[in-house]
Amino acid sequence: MARLRSFQRLAAHFVDIADFLLVYIEEAHPSDGWVSSDAAYNIPKHQCLQDRLRAAQLMREGAPDCPLAVDTMDNASSAAYGAYFERLYVIQEEKVMYQGGRGPEGYKISEDCALLHS
């Protein structure tokens, strides 16, 4: 949740010049799989798109002002953008202008924000 709050601050800062989109992808730590001891939610592995849509609603609650998309069950968006587990991209006129580090270790939204300011 802390990362989602950081994302919200970033989105609020750039709200006048940028559009933001959250894309919910495959659950990184499903409750019936590789469980994380600090997981904020108890979400089992998605068996169908309806499971993924239900889980994505939790993300929507954490960032209600940001549009939300949900990846396909074959994880096409995650594969295309190397987003597993989380990642920040800046896309301008259909071109990737900035690609943040791959999460969770490389996802450092405060550093990403500093780079975007420069």
PEGIUR-V654946 format. One record per residue. SS is DSSP state (h for helix, s for strand, l for the rest). PHI is phi as a letter, one per 40 degrees, with the letter a starting at -180 (* if undefined). OMEGA is omega as a letter, one per 40 degrees, with the letter a starting at -180 (999 if undefined). Layout:
ss:SS phi:PHI omega:OMEGA
ss:SS phi:PHI omega:OMEGA
This chain:
ss:l phi:* omega:i
ss:h phi:c omega:i
ss:h phi:c omega:i
ss:h phi:c omega:i
ss:h phi:c omega:i
ss:h phi:c omega:i
ss:h phi:c omega:i
ss:h phi:c omega:i
ss:h phi:c omega:i
ss:h phi:c omega:a
ss:h phi:c omega:i
ss:h phi:c omega:a
ss:h phi:c omega:a
ss:l phi:b omega:a
ss:l phi:d omega:a
ss:l phi:c omega:a
ss:l phi:b omega:a
ss:l phi:a omega:i
ss:l phi:b omega:a
ss:l phi:b omega:i
ss:s phi:a omega:i
ss:s phi:c omega:i
ss:s phi:b omega:i
ss:s phi:c omega:a
ss:l phi:b omega:i
ss:l phi:d omega:a
ss:l phi:c omega:a
ss:l phi:c omega:a
ss:l phi:b omega:a
ss:l phi:c omega:a
ss:l phi:c omega:i
ss:l phi:b omega:a
ss:l phi:a omega:a
ss:l phi:c omega:a
ss:l phi:c omega:i
ss:l phi:c omega:a
ss:l phi:c omega:a
ss:l phi:b omega:i
ss:l phi:c omega:a
ss:l phi:c omega:a
ss:l phi:b omega:i
ss:l phi:b omega:a
ss:l phi:b omega:i
ss:l phi:c omega:i
ss:l phi:d omega:a
ss:l phi:c omega:i
ss:l phi:c omega:a
ss:l phi:a omega:a
ss:h phi:c omega:i
ss:h phi:c omega:i
ss:h phi:c omega:a
ss:h phi:c omega:i
ss:h phi:c omega:i
ss:h phi:c omega:i
ss:h phi:c omega:a
ss:h phi:c omega:i
ss:h phi:c omega:i
ss:h phi:c omega:i
ss:h phi:c omega:i
ss:h phi:d omega:i
ss:h phi:c omega:i
ss:h phi:c omega:i
ss:l phi:a omega:a
ss:l phi:c omega:a
ss:l phi:c omega:a
ss:l phi:b omega:i
ss:s phi:d omega:a
ss:s phi:b omega:i
ss:s phi:b omega:a
ss:s phi:b omega:a
ss:l phi:c omega:i
ss:l phi:c omega:a
ss:l phi:c omega:i
ss:l phi:c omega:i
ss:l phi:f omega:a
ss:h phi:c omega:a
ss:h phi:c omega:i
ss:h phi:c omega:i
ss:h phi:c omega:a
ss:h phi:c omega:a
ss:h phi:b omega:a
ss:l phi:f omega:a
ss:l phi:c omega:a
ss:l phi:c omega:e
ss:l phi:c omega:i
ss:l phi:a omega:a
ss:l phi:a omega:i
ss:l phi:b omega:i
ss:s phi:b omega:i
ss:s phi:b omega:a
ss:s phi:b omega:i
ss:s phi:b omega:a
ss:l phi:f omega:i
ss:l phi:g omega:i
ss:s phi:b omega:i
ss:s phi:c omega:a
ss:s phi:c omega:a
ss:s phi:a omega:i
ss:s phi:b omega:i
ss:l phi:c omega:i
ss:l phi:c omega:a
ss:l phi:c omega:a
ss:l phi:c omega:e
ss:l phi:c omega:a
ss:l phi:c omega:a
ss:l phi:c omega:a
ss:l phi:c omega:a
ss:l phi:b omega:a
ss:h phi:c omega:i
ss:h phi:c omega:i
ss:h phi:c omega:i
ss:h phi:d omega:a
ss:h phi:c omega:i
ss:h phi:c omega:i
ss:h phi:c omega:a
ss:h phi:c omega:i
ss:h phi:c omega:a
ss:l phi:c omega:999
